[in-house]
Amino acid sequence: MTDTITAPWSSEQVAALEQFQTASGMHPFTCGADQHTQSPSLVPSHSGWYCPDPACDYRQDWAHAFMVDPAAWPRPFGDRHGPTPEEVRGIKTLGPFPVSADTLADVQARQAWEAQAVADHAAMTRRRALAFNAVQPVLAKHDRHLPLSVRQEIADAVLAAIDNDAEATA
Ligand SMILES: [Zn+2]
């Protein structure tokens, strides 16, 4: 028999048990009563587990100690690409624990999106600079004193023509 913890449980423990039930990669605690056609996953509360079936009064006041320790789960936060146990501990010290699987996935997706946006913007800036540098000597050669904005517009127009052609032939 592994170590157990007995209710009442802290908010942190309840939150960890909620995560365990859905995201640990291990079988959740389910109601042991006979009347359910399917085994409902027990819901943790400060005073212990309860059965989500309104007609069922099953209660359980203990859990395995490892159930509140995401580092001990096969799949912390239910994602093979998720944080390592060390990272999970880091998250615990930074903010309210636990970060729900959805929230963490949202954060990672947003970070990936932002990184891509920064990369796209950098690539776009570089393309415009290259095009501007390419047309600059030609425009300067005739000494027309074209404003900077006009030179950039010309460079952008050249880029747009090339891009449209690339899309048409793709
Ligand atoms: Zn039940």
Boltz pocket constraint, residues with backbone or C-beta under 6 A from the ligand:
constraints:
  - pocket:
      binder: B
      contacts: [[A, 31], [A, 32], [A, 33], [A, 36], [A, 40], [A, 51], [A, 52], [A, 53], [A, 56], [A, 57], [A, 58]]
      max_distance: 6.0
